Amino acid sequence: MDKTIGISELRKTIFSKVKEVHEDRSRYIIIQRSKPKAVLLSPNEVETLEIMADKETLSDIKQAKEDIRKGRFISYEEFIEKK
């Protein structure tokens, strides 16, 4: 769930907020003069958003999940042996 924080408050608590974002995957919308100006996210959240925005990668992930569900895969050991 997103939380909002004023930029003045963030200046005072930046270290604890960064720790919270890192450990709890919290997200903060940073407000300045009553308007949203930025978002504080963990690197994992950014990576997830990038993957979700890439339709080709998302399609590949869905196909891989379907292949696994239907048993169309080989183990890592089998893969290495084939090389």
C-alpha positions in Angstrom: 0.0 0.0 0.0 1.3 3.4 -0.9 1.9 6.0 1.8 2.3 9.7 1.4 4.8 11.9 3.0 5.6 15.6 2.7 9.0 16.5 1.5 9.8 18.4 4.7 9.0 15.3 6.8 11.0 13.1 4.4 14.1 15.3 4.9 13.9 14.7 8.7 13.3 10.9 8.4 15.0 9.9 5.1 17.2 7.2 6.7 14.3 5.4 8.4 12.0 5.7 5.4 14.7 4.2 3.1 15.2 1.4 5.6 11.4 0.8 5.7 11.2 0.8 1.9 14.0 -1.7 1.7 12.9 -4.1 4.5 9.1 -3.9 4.2 8.7 -3.0 0.5 6.8 0.1 1.5 6.2 2.8 -1.1 6.0 6.5 -0.5 4.5 9.2 -2.6 6.4 12.3 -1.9 4.3 15.4 -1.7 5.4 19.0 -2.2 3.0 21.9 -1.8 0.1 19.4 -1.7 1.0 17.8 -5.1 2.7 14.5 -5.7 6.2 15.1 -7.0 8.0 11.7 -6.7 7.8 8.1 -5.5 10.2 6.3 -3.2 10.4 2.6 -4.2 12.7 -0.3 -3.6 14.9 -1.5 -6.5 12.9 -4.8 -6.5 9.6 -2.8 -7.0 11.2 -0.9 -9.9 12.4 -4.1 -11.5 8.9 -5.6 -11.2 7.3 -2.5 -12.8 9.8 -2.7 -15.7 9.1 -6.4 -16.3 5.3 -5.7 -16.2 5.7 -2.9 -18.7 7.6 -5.1 -21.1 4.9 -7.0 -23.0 7.4 -9.4 -24.6 9.1 -10.4 -21.3 5.7 -10.7 -19.6 4.5 -13.0 -22.5 7.7 -15.1 -22.1 7.1 -15.5 -18.3 3.5 -16.6 -18.9 4.7 -19.1 -21.5 7.3 -20.4 -19.2 4.7 -20.9 -16.4 2.5 -22.8 -18.8 5.4 -25.0 -19.9 6.2 -25.8 -16.3 2.5 -26.5 -15.5 2.4 -29.0 -18.5 5.7 -30.6 -17.6 7.5 -29.2 -20.7 10.9 -28.6 -19.1 14.2 -30.3 -18.3 16.2 -30.1 -15.1 19.3 -27.9 -14.8 21.5 -31.1 -14.7 19.9 -32.3 -17.9 20.5 -29.0 -19.6 24.2 -29.0 -18.5 24.7 -32.6 -19.8 23.3 -31.6 -23.2 26.0 -28.9 -23.7 
